[in-house]
Amino acid sequence: MEHDFETVPDGAGGDRDASVSGARRIALLGNPNTGKTTLFNRLCGVRAKTSNFPGTTQTARVGHTRIGDAIVELIDLPGIYSLELAQSEASVCRDVLAGEAAPSGEEVAPPDAVCVVLDATNLARNLVLAGEVLRRRLPTVVVANMVDLAHARALHIDTEALSDALGCDVVASDARRGVGVDAIRSALGAARVPNRTPPGDVAGLERWADQVYARVASSDSADSSHAHDPLTDRLDSVLTNPVLGLIVFAAVMTGLFWVIFRLATVPMDLLELTFAHAGGFLKGVLPEGLIGDLISDGVVAGVGSTLVFVPQIALLFFLLSLLEDTGYLARAAFLMDRVLRPFGLPGHAFMPLLSSHACALPGIMSARGIPDRRQRLATILVAPFMTCSARIPVYVVLTTMLFYGRPGMAALAFSGCYALGLAAGLMSALIARRTILRGKPRAMVLELPSFKVPSLRTALLSAYDRSMVFVKKAGTVILAISIVLWWLGSFPQVEATQQVVDLRARAEAAATPEDTAALVDRADRLEASQAVSRSYAGRMGRAVQPVFAPLGYDWRLSIGVMTSFAAREVFVATMAVVTLGEEGEEMSSETLAERFSQVTRDDGVTPVFTAPASWSLLVYYVLAMQCLPTLAVTAREAGGWRWAGVQFAWMTGVAYGAAFVAYRVALMVGA
């Protein structure tokens, strides 16, 4: 049989040595779903970090492993089908192999070796990428991974024949179980420039791949050209069915949603309680004054407001990794593509949008899996429109006030908030794809991988890695801005008003301990309320009140909107302090709603929470960008604060306009 490849003498390949026993950097490359990242985790474990490539939104994991007596840097490059594709992932891989790019903080230099990971169950297609790498004349080792699945399908790969055909070492592996990992280390330590050069044209390369496959693969089944998996075929007949597939999808996503909401609640509550106690403890042991307040209320509270989301993020990415490893996520993306495509989004966007209903932070981070840059940015920009758990306290209080004693109507309005957020997100995506992110939509080409048992180790490492990225990157920005917000809410420090002084004097002269406690409580609540209103944040609220006046807000509501920029759920606590003089943490939503409804504005007659103003607030909080951590994560994932600014401006503008319409309509109908 005539083969389309050239033979090159050992050692050929420019200035490079044939062997790289002293390798310092090895690039890991492969198609999606080949087990490349599982192999990386086997080699490096938790000793890895995720880094961006400068000027792109692409990331790679960088770790270190021991090969022989040397510690070698491993770069897990994005999964691609070809180096020649016109997409950012392929461009990054080309640049890394050419020595023109490296992850942030790493030296820009060509890798000393390349490890190409192939799926043994889909070898013919995978060989195209391997051939493209061989043409680059870099020391190369090829790993035929998932040989266990190939054997289960009566498919046998002759690794010696494959090594001879490729002109480099080939190692069989089952990375999920750790089989072949030591042999891979040894081969990488002695990697050499391949002595075969496949054709450079597309047709010739594909013909070469088919010829190599025919030479090295054999099957016990009747169809020797491709080993079918009967279980995968049967499952696909259900999971990709337009009707049955959607039913299964709804069940799987409901279960995922429930787990994220329920199981993450306990560790989130524990973290919140831990930081609350830590803040209280520090207040007790630190000297009274600015330093103590800064550490307890600024630093600890700021860190706590960030770390409280870690359980949700870790749990989401743990479950996503399990679903991806099984092969189900590709089927789900295929189903949802026909639903999201009219809005300019691909099927891959379903998971970020769904995850954002729990919290926009992990939702935005999971958008990394969308290949097209414009579609990925559109998904990131609109994900915060989905109703997250932080909005729920605001929804509960406002709907309870609007429909006090009518829980059915309150529940209907509550559901309407979810629908409004979803509709706004999809329409915003459509507008973005036709304006600032316009471009020909990329056809979604998906490989439906075979179903397999997921790797618990890979899922745990994925959860750990993504959580640490969030803590290290977003946490630093959030902490800094939280301290600024603390300063705005704490200064200037002014003397207590005469009214507070008189209450404390009456408390000292009270006849009974009960009267003393009641008067001290009144004085504390009044002082807290006045401190907020007289702070820089309070002054800002009064200054911007004319801006919010068309929405029906007085200065108190304006303060609530301003201070809740850090996090939406702060609105309820802020309004409790400003209007009631206490934080309201021990009150039920019904009690808070009842007491809020009794608070009047400066004229002593008009309620602070009029029905039109409450409708306006409800719509505003459904649509507004009132979450500092989300902006920080958007800036990181989108590649800069410019996109975070676009997101903030668009969502705030939409929220303001919709809230104005809601207020005017409520006034007209006499709500």
ZALUMSE-127634 format. One record per residue (C-alpha): residue number from 0; residue in three letters; chain; z, x, y. Coordinates in pm, whole numbers, m for minus. Example, Ala and Ser with C-alpha at 12.3 -4.5 7.8 and 13.67 -1.06 7.14 Angstrom:
2
    n  res  chain      pz      px      py
    0  Ala      A     780    1230    m450
    1  Ser      A     714    1367    m106
//
This chain:
671
    n  res  chain      pz      px      py
    0  Met      A       0       0       0
    1  Glu      A     m90     130     344
    2  His      A     200     129     592
    3  Asp      A     175     116     972
    4  Phe      A     401     407    1065
    5  Glu      A     371     771    1152
    6  Thr      A     563    1057     994
    7  Val      A     733    1296    1235
    8  Pro      A     884    1630    1125
    9  Asp      A    1264    1643    1116
   10  Gly      A    1405    1765    1443
   11  Ala      A    1117    1633    1652
   12  Gly      A    1209    1435    1954
   13  Gly      A    1224    1639    2271
   14  Asp      A    1530    1847    2345
   15  Arg      A    1757    1653    2111
   16  Asp      A    1893    1807    1793
   17  Ala      A    1817    1628    1470
   18  Ser      A    2187    1594    1396
   19  Val      A    2457    1470    1628
   20  Ser      A    2774    1574    1452
   21  Gly      A    2920    1633    1798
   22  Ala      A    2827    1288    1929
   23  Arg      A    3026    1166    2229
   24  Arg      A    2867     823    2284
   25  Ile      A    2712     581    2036
   26  Ala      A    2532     259    2133
   27  Leu      A    2567     m39    1900
   28  Leu      A    2256    m259    1906
   29  Gly      A    2136    m562    1713
   30  Asn      A    2008    m919    1711
   31  Pro      A    2256   m1200    1784
   32  Asn      A    2452   m1318    1479
   33  Thr      A    2415    m995    1283
   34  Gly      A    2788    m916    1275
   35  Lys      A    2748    m637    1530
   36  Thr      A    3064    m726    1721
   37  Thr      A    3257    m767    1396
   38  Leu      A    3157    m413    1303
   39  Phe      A    3256    m291    1650
   40  Asn      A    3598    m451    1605
   41  Arg      A    3634    m284    1267
   42  Leu      A    3558      53    1420
   43  Cys      A    3758      19    1743
   44  Gly      A    4007    m268    1701
   45  Val      A    4201    m358    2016
   46  Arg      A    4129     m16    2162
   47  Ala      A    3844    m160    2363
   48  Lys      A    3775    m290    2711
   49  Thr      A    3507    m515    2858
   50  Ser      A    3305    m364    3143
   51  Asn      A    3026    m487    3366
   52  Phe      A    2699    m306    3418
   53  Pro      A    2677    m237    3794
   54  Gly      A    2441    m473    3974
   55  Thr      A    2428    m722    3686
   56  Thr      A    2639    m996    3532
   57  Gln      A    2597    m842    3187
   58  Thr      A    2898    m696    3009
   59  Ala      A    2958    m468    2715
   60  Arg      A    3266    m380    2519
   61  Val      A    3353     m13    2527
   62  Gly      A    3588     137    2271
   63  His      A    3669     458    2091
   64  Thr      A    3679     547    1726
   65  Arg      A    3734     861    1521
   66  Ile      A    3431    1011    1350
   67  Gly      A    3523    1327    1163
   68  Asp      A    3744    1530    1393
   69  Ala      A    3604    1381    1713
   70  Ile      A    3691    1074    1918
   71  Val      A    3365     895    1997
   72  Glu      A    3289     630    2258
   73  Leu      A    3124     315    2121
   74  Ile      A    2929      71    2345
   75  Asp      A    2871    m277    2203
   76  Leu      A    2551    m380    2382
   77  Pro      A    2444    m745    2430
   78  Gly      A    2270    m903    2132
   79  Ile      A    1892    m916    2180
   80  Tyr      A    1585    m998    1970
   81  Ser      A    1360    m737    2131
   82  Leu      A    1389    m453    2381
   83  Glu      A    1066    m569    2545
   84  Leu      A    1183    m918    2649
   85  Ala      A    1192   m1001    3021
   86  Gln      A    1560   m1088    3036
   87  Ser      A    1865    m915    3177
   88  Glu      A    2020    m843    2837
   89  Ala      A    1710    m659    2716
   90  Ser      A    1677    m477    3048
   91  Val      A    2035    m349    3023
   92  Cys      A    1979    m229    2667
   93  Arg      A    1657     m50    2764
   94  Asp      A    1830     122    3055
   95  Val      A    2125     233    2840
   96  Leu      A    1897     384    2574
   97  Ala      A    1696     559    2848
   98  Gly      A    2011     703    3005
   99  Glu      A    1961     505    3327
  100  Ala      A    2264     274    3305
  101  Ala      A    2618     268    3174
  102  Pro      A    2913      28    3193
  103  Ser      A    3126      53    3507
  104  Gly      A    3342     363    3505
  105  Glu      A    3134     540    3239
  106  Glu      A    2901     838    3281
  107  Val      A    2533     748    3311
  108  Ala      A    2369     940    3027
  109  Pro      A    2163     863    2717
  110  Pro      A    2365     782    2404
  111  Asp      A    2403    1060    2153
  112  Ala      A    2319     815    1876
  113  Val      A    2222     453    1819
  114  Cys      A    2361     229    1548
  115  Val      A    2122     m61    1478
  116  Val      A    2289    m351    1295
  117  Leu      A    2059    m571    1083
  118  Asp      A    2126    m901     909
  119  Ala      A    2046    m839     543
  120  Thr      A    1972   m1210     494
  121  Asn      A    1707   m1205     769
  122  Leu      A    1582    m851     739
  123  Ala      A    1211    m898     818
  124  Arg      A    1276   m1039    1164
  125  Asn      A    1554    m789    1240
  126  Leu      A    1329    m494    1155
  127  Val      A    1123    m556    1470
  128  Leu      A    1414    m447    1692
  129  Ala      A    1487    m156    1459
  130  Gly      A    1126     m41    1495
  131  Glu      A    1150     m52    1876
  132  Val      A    1459     169    1862
  133  Leu      A    1296     416    1623
  134  Arg      A    1012     467    1871
  135  Arg      A    1262     589    2133
  136  Arg      A    1327     907    1934
  137  Leu      A    1706     885    1946
  138  Pro      A    1935     986    1657
  139  Thr      A    1968     659    1468
  140  Val      A    2167     499    1188
  141  Val      A    2073     156    1054
  142  Val      A    2337     m76     908
  143  Ala      A    2225    m353     672
  144  Asn      A    2514    m592     731
  145  Met      A    2616    m909     546
  146  Val      A    2490    m779     212
  147  Asp      A    2749   m1005      46
  148  Leu      A    2566   m1313     174
  149  Ala      A    2234   m1163      68
  150  His      A    2365   m1104    m285
  151  Ala      A    2500   m1460    m296
  152  Arg      A    2144   m1579    m235
  153  Ala      A    2003   m1351    m503
  154  Leu      A    1847   m1128    m237
  155  His      A    1867    m753    m301
  156  Ile      A    1799    m479     m45
  157  Asp      A    1708    m130    m169
  158  Thr      A    1884      78      98
  159  Glu      A    1736     406     m32
  160  Ala      A    1384     267      m1
  161  Leu      A    1471     127     342
  162  Ser      A    1604     465     453
  163  Asp      A    1281     631     339
  164  Ala      A    1070     369     520
  165  Leu      A    1264     402     846
  166  Gly      A    1316     776     835
  167  Cys      A    1690     757     904
  168  Asp      A    2014     688     720
  169  Val      A    2076     327     612
  170  Val      A    2420     198     513
  171  Ala      A    2493    m135     341
  172  Ser      A    2791    m317     488
  173  Asp      A    3005    m628     483
  174  Ala      A    3179    m578     817
  175  Arg      A    3380    m898     785
  176  Arg      A    3569    m752     489
  177  Gly      A    3548    m391     605
  178  Val      A    3313    m287     323
  179  Gly      A    3102      15     412
  180  Val      A    3284     101     736
  181  Asp      A    3384     449     620
  182  Ala      A    3027     520     511
  183  Ile      A    2905     409     854
  184  Arg      A    3144     654    1021
  185  Ser      A    3012     937     806
  186  Ala      A    2650     845     873
  187  Leu      A    2708     826    1248
  188  Gly      A    2867    1169    1242
  189  Ala      A    2544    1309    1096
  190  Ala      A    2291    1083    1269
  191  Arg      A    1946    1236    1310
  192  Val      A    1625    1160    1494
  193  Pro      A    1414     942    1260
  194  Asn      A    1103    1101    1108
  195  Arg      A     908     774    1114
  196  Thr      A     750     615    1421
  197  Pro      A     644     248    1389
  198  Pro      A     342     111    1580
  199  Gly      A     386      40    1950
  200  Asp      A     185    m283    1979
  201  Val      A     347    m617    1901
  202  Ala      A     108    m719    1624
  203  Gly      A     128    m378    1460
  204  Leu      A     508    m373    1480
  205  Glu      A     538    m717    1321
  206  Arg      A     296    m616    1045
  207  Trp      A     496    m298     989
  208  Ala      A     821    m500     963
  209  Asp      A     667    m731     702
  210  Gln      A     539    m434     502
  211  Val      A     877    m261     505
  212  Tyr      A    1050    m582     402
  213  Ala      A     811    m636     114
  214  Arg      A     881    m281      m3
  215  Val      A    1263    m289       8
  216  Ala      A    1358    m652     m66
  217  Ser      A    1355    m838    m394
  218  Ser      A    1478   m1182    m486
  219  Asp      A    1568   m1360    m808
  220  Ser      A    1450   m1690    m658
  221  Ala      A    1100   m1831    m685
  222  Asp      A    1040   m1778    m313
  223  Ser      A    1072   m1403    m282
  224  Ser      A     960   m1397      79
  225  His      A    1269   m1568     207
  226  Ala      A    1604   m1641      46
  227  His      A    1705   m1993     130
  228  Asp      A    2067   m2101     147
  229  Pro      A    2086   m2451      m7
  230  Leu      A    2422   m2523     160
  231  Thr      A    2286   m2433     504
  232  Asp      A    1979   m2649     447
  233  Arg      A    2192   m2949     348
  234  Leu      A    2429   m2908     641
  235  Asp      A    2143   m2866     887
  236  Ser      A    1990   m3195     774
  237  Val      A    2304   m3360     911
  238  Leu      A    2413   m3135    1198
  239  Thr      A    2073   m3121    1368
  240  Asn      A    1996   m3490    1313
  241  Pro      A    1958   m3670    1651
  242  Val      A    2208   m3940    1547
  243  Leu      A    2437   m3795    1280
  244  Gly      A    2445   m3460    1457
  245  Leu      A    2574   m3618    1778
  246  Ile      A    2846   m3802    1586
  247  Val      A    2962   m3478    1423
  248  Phe      A    2935   m3300    1758
  249  Ala      A    3155   m3563    1927
  250  Ala      A    3414   m3530    1650
  251  Val      A    3419   m3149    1662
  252  Met      A    3440   m3136    2041
  253  Thr      A    3711   m3403    2049
  254  Gly      A    3913   m3199    1803
  255  Leu      A    3857   m2880    2003
  256  Phe      A    3950   m3059    2324
  257  Trp      A    4265   m3202    2167
  258  Val      A    4376   m2866    2032
  259  Ile      A    4325   m2691    2367
  260  Phe      A    4513   m2965    2550
  261  Arg      A    4799   m3004    2301
  262  Leu      A    4864   m2668    2142
  263  Ala      A    4840   m2474    2467
  264  Thr      A    5094   m2702    2635
  265  Val      A    5399   m2547    2469
  266  Pro      A    5328   m2181    2556
  267  Met      A    5211   m2284    2904
  268  Asp      A    5535   m2473    2963
  269  Leu      A    5734   m2179    2830
  270  Leu      A    5555   m1938    3062
  271  Glu      A    5606   m2169    3357
  272  Leu      A    5976   m2203    3273
  273  Thr      A    6008   m1827    3220
  274  Phe      A    5864   m1744    3559
  275  Ala      A    6072   m2016    3725
  276  His      A    6389   m1868    3572
  277  Ala      A    6273   m1515    3658
  278  Gly      A    6225   m1619    4020
  279  Gly      A    6567   m1782    4029
  280  Phe      A    6730   m1481    3864
  281  Leu      A    6573   m1240    4112
  282  Lys      A    6685   m1456    4401
  283  Gly      A    7038   m1431    4268
  284  Val      A    7045   m1054    4219
  285  Leu      A    6832    m936    4510
  286  Pro      A    6977    m918    4860
  287  Glu      A    6904   m1224    5071
  288  Gly      A    6615   m1171    5308
  289  Leu      A    6243   m1115    5322
  290  Ile      A    6220    m863    5036
  291  Gly      A    6396   m1094    4793
  292  Asp      A    6186   m1393    4899
  293  Leu      A    5866   m1188    4876
  294  Ile      A    5939   m1074    4521
  295  Ser      A    6067   m1407    4388
  296  Asp      A    5849   m1655    4578
  297  Gly      A    5543   m1438    4644
  298  Val      A    5498   m1185    4363
  299  Val      A    5664   m1365    4070
  300  Ala      A    5529   m1706    4168
  301  Gly      A    5183   m1558    4224
  302  Val      A    5178   m1381    3888
  303  Gly      A    5317   m1690    3719
  304  Ser      A    5050   m1914    3865
  305  Thr      A    4792   m1687    3702
  306  Leu      A    4950   m1610    3365
  307  Val      A    5029   m1975    3295
  308  Phe      A    4659   m2023    3214
  309  Val      A    4646   m1742    2955
  310  Pro      A    4737   m1962    2653
  311  Gln      A    4449   m2199    2731
  312  Ile      A    4206   m1912    2774
  313  Ala      A    4318   m1733    2458
  314  Leu      A    4313   m2051    2250
  315  Leu      A    3971   m2154    2377
  316  Phe      A    3806   m1821    2300
  317  Phe      A    3980   m1800    1963
  318  Leu      A    3836   m2138    1864
  319  Leu      A    3495   m2060    2016
  320  Ser      A    3478   m1737    1818
  321  Leu      A    3557   m1923    1497
  322  Leu      A    3291   m2187    1568
  323  Glu      A    3035   m1924    1663
  324  Asp      A    3110   m1719    1353
  325  Thr      A    3054   m2021    1129
  326  Gly      A    2713   m2079    1289
  327  Tyr      A    2797   m2424    1429
  328  Leu      A    2772   m2341    1801
  329  Ala      A    2399   m2273    1772
  330  Arg      A    2351   m2620    1622
  331  Ala      A    2558   m2781    1897
  332  Ala      A    2355   m2605    2166
  333  Phe      A    2034   m2729    2002
  334  Leu      A    2159   m3088    2011
  335  Met      A    2280   m3078    2371
  336  Asp      A    1968   m2913    2508
  337  Arg      A    1783   m3246    2525
  338  Val      A    2076   m3400    2717
  339  Leu      A    2125   m3122    2972
  340  Arg      A    1765   m3005    3014
  341  Pro      A    1673   m3282    3270
  342  Phe      A    1946   m3142    3499
  343  Gly      A    1817   m2786    3479
  344  Leu      A    2082   m2669    3233
  345  Pro      A    2030   m2540    2878
  346  Gly      A    2207   m2663    2568
  347  His      A    2427   m2352    2583
  348  Ala      A    2597   m2501    2893
  349  Phe      A    2771   m2776    2699
  350  Met      A    3064   m2557    2599
  351  Pro      A    3145   m2423    2949
  352  Leu      A    3129   m2778    3090
  353  Leu      A    3341   m2922    2812
  354  Ser      A    3595   m2640    2833
  355  Ser      A    3626   m2693    3207
  356  His      A    3782   m3034    3141
  357  Ala      A    4086   m2841    3022
  358  Cys      A    4060   m2562    3279
  359  Ala      A    3764   m2429    3476
  360  Leu      A    3873   m2067    3422
  361  Pro      A    3790   m2036    3050
  362  Gly      A    3494   m2269    3105
  363  Ile      A    3337   m2035    3358
  364  Met      A    3413   m1731    3146
  365  Ser      A    3243   m1889    2843
  366  Ala      A    2918   m1925    3042
  367  Arg      A    2845   m1560    2955
  368  Gly      A    2666   m1682    2645
  369  Ile      A    2384   m1843    2850
  370  Pro      A    2090   m1598    2840
  371  Asp      A    1903   m1709    3154
  372  Arg      A    2062   m1580    3476
  373  Arg      A    1972   m1883    3690
  374  Gln      A    2094   m2128    3430
  375  Arg      A    2412   m1928    3384
  376  Leu      A    2482   m1924    3759
  377  Ala      A    2412   m2298    3787
  378  Thr      A    2661   m2365    3507
  379  Ile      A    2925   m2145    3670
  380  Leu      A    2878   m2311    4009
  381  Val      A    2916   m2669    3883
  382  Ala      A    3179   m2619    3610
  383  Pro      A    3472   m2680    3853
  384  Phe      A    3345   m3034    3917
  385  Met      A    3474   m3124    3571
  386  Thr      A    3820   m3280    3586
  387  Cys      A    4070   m3013    3481
  388  Ser      A    4433   m3060    3384
  389  Ala      A    4553   m2938    3727
  390  Arg      A    4400   m3246    3892
  391  Ile      A    4590   m3487    3671
  392  Pro      A    4923   m3490    3868
  393  Val      A    4731   m3581    4184
  394  Tyr      A    4533   m3852    4003
  395  Val      A    4847   m4000    3849
  396  Val      A    5039   m4027    4177
  397  Leu      A    4747   m4164    4380
  398  Thr      A    4627   m4415    4120
  399  Thr      A    4986   m4531    4067
  400  Met      A    5022   m4594    4442
  401  Leu      A    4688   m4773    4465
  402  Phe      A    4756   m4995    4164
  403  Tyr      A    5135   m5011    4154
  404  Gly      A    5242   m5243    3872
  405  Arg      A    4884   m5266    3739
  406  Pro      A    4857   m4987    3481
  407  Gly      A    4526   m5117    3345
  408  Met      A    4354   m5083    3682
  409  Ala      A    4519   m4744    3735
  410  Ala      A    4381   m4626    3400
  411  Leu      A    4034   m4753    3493
  412  Ala      A    4045   m4562    3824
  413  Phe      A    4173   m4256    3636
  414  Ser      A    3874   m4272    3399
  415  Gly      A    3643   m4317    3697
  416  Cys      A    3763   m3982    3832
  417  Tyr      A    3637   m3808    3516
  418  Ala      A    3302   m3987    3539
  419  Leu      A    3263   m3903    3909
  420  Gly      A    3331   m3533    3848
  421  Leu      A    3080   m3516    3562
  422  Ala      A    2812   m3697    3763
  423  Ala      A    2868   m3473    4066
  424  Gly      A    2844   m3162    3848
  425  Leu      A    2517   m3262    3682
  426  Met      A    2355   m3370    4009
  427  Ser      A    2470   m3048    4178
  428  Ala      A    2316   m2848    3893
  429  Leu      A    1987   m3033    3942
  430  Ile      A    1993   m2962    4317
  431  Ala      A    2081   m2595    4265
  432  Arg      A    1803   m2547    4010
  433  Arg      A    1551   m2693    4255
  434  Thr      A    1671   m2493    4557
  435  Ile      A    1874   m2171    4554
  436  Leu      A    1829   m2120    4177
  437  Arg      A    1480   m2255    4139
  438  Gly      A    1252   m2098    3886
  439  Lys      A    1065   m2184    3572
  440  Pro      A    1323   m2291    3314
  441  Arg      A    1334   m2066    3012
  442  Ala      A    1257   m2246    2689
  443  Met      A    1563   m2234    2470
  444  Val      A    1480   m2033    2160
  445  Leu      A    1764   m2047    1912
  446  Glu      A    1817   m1884    1579
  447  Leu      A    2013   m2112    1349
  448  Pro      A    2219   m1859    1155
  449  Ser      A    2340   m1924     804
  450  Phe      A    2682   m2083     771
  451  Lys      A    2956   m1845     670
  452  Val      A    3332   m1813     666
  453  Pro      A    3452   m1697    1011
  454  Ser      A    3642   m1376    1065
  455  Leu      A    3999   m1438    1177
  456  Arg      A    4027   m1077    1293
  457  Thr      A    3719   m1108    1515
  458  Ala      A    3845   m1436    1662
  459  Leu      A    4186   m1288    1744
  460  Leu      A    4030    m980    1904
  461  Ser      A    3793   m1199    2106
  462  Ala      A    4085   m1408    2234
  463  Tyr      A    4284   m1096    2320
  464  Asp      A    3993    m926    2494
  465  Arg      A    3897   m1226    2710
  466  Ser      A    4260   m1292    2801
  467  Met      A    4313    m934    2913
  468  Val      A    3996    m946    3123
  469  Phe      A    4135   m1251    3302
  470  Val      A    4480   m1103    3354
  471  Lys      A    4359    m764    3479
  472  Lys      A    4065    m871    3694
  473  Ala      A    4140   m1217    3830
  474  Gly      A    4516   m1166    3839
  475  Thr      A    4506    m887    4094
  476  Val      A    4301   m1090    4342
  477  Ile      A    4508   m1404    4289
  478  Leu      A    4831   m1213    4335
  479  Ala      A    4717   m1064    4666
  480  Ile      A    4610   m1399    4809
  481  Ser      A    4924   m1570    4675
  482  Ile      A    5133   m1326    4878
  483  Val      A    4928   m1411    5187
  484  Leu      A    4985   m1782    5126
  485  Trp      A    5358   m1718    5078
  486  Trp      A    5366   m1540    5412
  487  Leu      A    5188   m1827    5585
  488  Gly      A    5438   m2073    5439
  489  Ser      A    5746   m1862    5518
  490  Phe      A    5684   m1749    5875
  491  Pro      A    5782   m1769    6149
  492  Gln      A    6146   m1800    6055
  493  Val      A    6309   m2029    6309
  494  Glu      A    6660   m2152    6372
  495  Ala      A    6771   m2483    6225
  496  Thr      A    6721   m2781    6454
  497  Gln      A    7015   m2955    6618
  498  Gln      A    6974   m3244    6377
  499  Val      A    7030   m3013    6081
  500  Val      A    7326   m2844    6252
  501  Asp      A    7487   m3183    6319
  502  Leu      A    7444   m3289    5955
  503  Arg      A    7611   m2970    5832
  504  Ala      A    7896   m3019    6079
  505  Arg      A    7947   m3374    5952
  506  Ala      A    7948   m3241    5597
  507  Glu      A    8232   m3001    5677
  508  Ala      A    8433   m3284    5827
  509  Ala      A    8359   m3537    5552
  510  Ala      A    8655   m3707    5387
  511  Thr      A    8540   m3684    5024
  512  Pro      A    8350   m3429    4817
  513  Glu      A    8085   m3694    4744
  514  Asp      A    8020   m3747    5115
  515  Thr      A    8006   m3371    5170
  516  Ala      A    7750   m3324    4891
  517  Ala      A    7536   m3612    5020
  518  Leu      A    7532   m3477    5376
  519  Val      A    7456   m3121    5261
  520  Asp      A    7170   m3255    5049
  521  Arg      A    7029   m3445    5349
  522  Ala      A    7057   m3133    5566
  523  Asp      A    6885   m2915    5303
  524  Arg      A    6598   m3161    5260
  525  Leu      A    6549   m3200    5633
  526  Glu      A    6558   m2823    5687
  527  Ala      A    6303   m2766    5407
  528  Ser      A    6070   m3028    5551
  529  Gln      A    6099   m2886    5901
  530  Ala      A    6052   m2528    5775
  531  Val      A    5719   m2621    5616
  532  Ser      A    5596   m2811    5920
  533  Arg      A    5696   m2529    6159
  534  Ser      A    5549   m2244    5948
  535  Tyr      A    5207   m2093    6007
  536  Ala      A    5078   m2306    5720
  537  Gly      A    5226   m2615    5885
  538  Arg      A    5077   m2520    6219
  539  Met      A    4742   m2472    6049
  540  Gly      A    4779   m2819    5902
  541  Arg      A    4840   m2965    6247
  542  Ala      A    4554   m2760    6391
  543  Val      A    4303   m2885    6134
  544  Gln      A    4429   m3244    6142
  545  Pro      A    4144   m3347    6375
  546  Val      A    3902   m3220    6109
  547  Phe      A    4063   m3444    5846
  548  Ala      A    4122   m3739    6080
  549  Pro      A    3785   m3900    5986
  550  Leu      A    3916   m3911    5628
  551  Gly      A    4232   m4096    5737
  552  Tyr      A    4473   m3803    5700
  553  Asp      A    4764   m3731    5934
  554  Trp      A    4911   m3384    5982
  555  Arg      A    5130   m3417    5670
  556  Leu      A    4835   m3489    5444
  557  Ser      A    4643   m3210    5616
  558  Ile      A    4923   m2967    5528
  559  Gly      A    4909   m3087    5168
  560  Val      A    4535   m3026    5151
  561  Met      A    4565   m2682    5311
  562  Thr      A    4854   m2555    5099
  563  Ser      A    4701   m2683    4774
  564  Phe      A    4405   m2452    4817
  565  Ala      A    4587   m2206    4591
  566  Ala      A    4615   m2470    4318
  567  Arg      A    4552   m2844    4322
  568  Glu      A    4879   m2937    4155
  569  Val      A    5069   m2787    4450
  570  Phe      A    4968   m3094    4655
  571  Val      A    5230   m3321    4497
  572  Ala      A    5513   m3069    4544
  573  Thr      A    5404   m2994    4902
  574  Met      A    5394   m3363    4996
  575  Ala      A    5736   m3413    4839
  576  Val      A    5879   m3132    5053
  577  Val      A    5704   m3239    5374
  578  Thr      A    5775   m3612    5344
  579  Leu      A    6091   m3628    5132
  580  Gly      A    6246   m3286    5190
  581  Glu      A    6257   m3202    4819
  582  Glu      A    6011   m3071    4564
  583  Gly      A    6010   m3383    4348
  584  Glu      A    6006   m3193    4018
  585  Glu      A    6271   m3422    3865
  586  Met      A    6097   m3745    3968
  587  Ser      A    5859   m3951    3757
  588  Ser      A    5515   m4032    3890
  589  Glu      A    5625   m4393    3947
  590  Thr      A    5928   m4281    4150
  591  Leu      A    5721   m4038    4354
  592  Ala      A    5455   m4303    4419
  593  Glu      A    5716   m4555    4529
  594  Arg      A    5889   m4312    4765
  595  Phe      A    5560   m4178    4904
  596  Ser      A    5449   m4531    4985
  597  Gln      A    5760   m4581    5201
  598  Val      A    5702   m4275    5423
  599  Thr      A    5557   m4351    5766
  600  Arg      A    5359   m4149    6016
  601  Asp      A    5481   m4037    6357
  602  Asp      A    5447   m4392    6497
  603  Gly      A    5715   m4509    6255
  604  Val      A    5497   m4796    6132
  605  Thr      A    5176   m4673    5965
  606  Pro      A    5229   m4541    5611
  607  Val      A    5129   m4181    5547
  608  Phe      A    4953   m4296    5231
  609  Thr      A    4749   m4595    5347
  610  Ala      A    4522   m4745    5081
  611  Pro      A    4200   m4614    5246
  612  Ala      A    4356   m4268    5289
  613  Ser      A    4468   m4269    4925
  614  Trp      A    4117   m4359    4805
  615  Ser      A    3980   m4084    5027
  616  Leu      A    4230   m3832    4889
  617  Leu      A    4149   m3931    4532
  618  Val      A    3776   m3875    4583
  619  Tyr      A    3842   m3552    4773
  620  Tyr      A    4050   m3402    4492
  621  Val      A    3795   m3505    4230
  622  Leu      A    3524   m3306    4406
  623  Ala      A    3687   m3034    4620
  624  Met      A    3727   m2668    4531
  625  Gln      A    4107   m2650    4555
  626  Cys      A    4172   m2367    4310
  627  Leu      A    4205   m2004    4408
  628  Pro      A    4197   m1869    4049
  629  Thr      A    3865   m2045    3990
  630  Leu      A    3708   m1879    4293
  631  Ala      A    3833   m1539    4177
  632  Val      A    3687   m1586    3829
  633  Thr      A    3359   m1719    3973
  634  Ala      A    3330   m1406    4188
  635  Arg      A    3380   m1189    3883
  636  Glu      A    3152   m1375    3645
  637  Ala      A    2873   m1443    3897
  638  Gly      A    2867   m1085    4022
  639  Gly      A    3019   m1115    4369
  640  Trp      A    3206   m1322    4625
  641  Arg      A    2879   m1449    4770
  642  Trp      A    2844   m1698    4487
  643  Ala      A    3211   m1793    4510
  644  Gly      A    3150   m1867    4879
  645  Val      A    2849   m2084    4794
  646  Gln      A    3056   m2270    4537
  647  Phe      A    3343   m2327    4781
  648  Ala      A    3116   m2439    5066
  649  Trp      A    2912   m2678    4850
  650  Met      A    3206   m2839    4672
  651  Thr      A    3407   m2873    4994
  652  Gly      A    3110   m3025    5175
  653  Val      A    3040   m3272    4895
  654  Ala      A    3409   m3363    4873
  655  Tyr      A    3439   m3416    5248
  656  Gly      A    3128   m3634    5267
  657  Ala      A    3222   m3844    4964
  658  Ala      A    3583   m3882    5086
  659  Phe      A    3456   m4000    5425
  660  Val      A    3236   m4262    5258
  661  Ala      A    3526   m4374    5038
  662  Tyr      A    3754   m4408    5342
  663  Arg      A    3501   m4612    5542
  664  Val      A    3420   m4839    5248
  665  Ala      A    3791   m4896    5181
  666  Leu      A    3842   m4988    5546
  667  Met      A    3550   m5232    5538
  668  Val      A    3664   m5412    5223
  669  Gly      A    4026   m5414    5339
  670  Ala      A    4160   m5208    5052
//
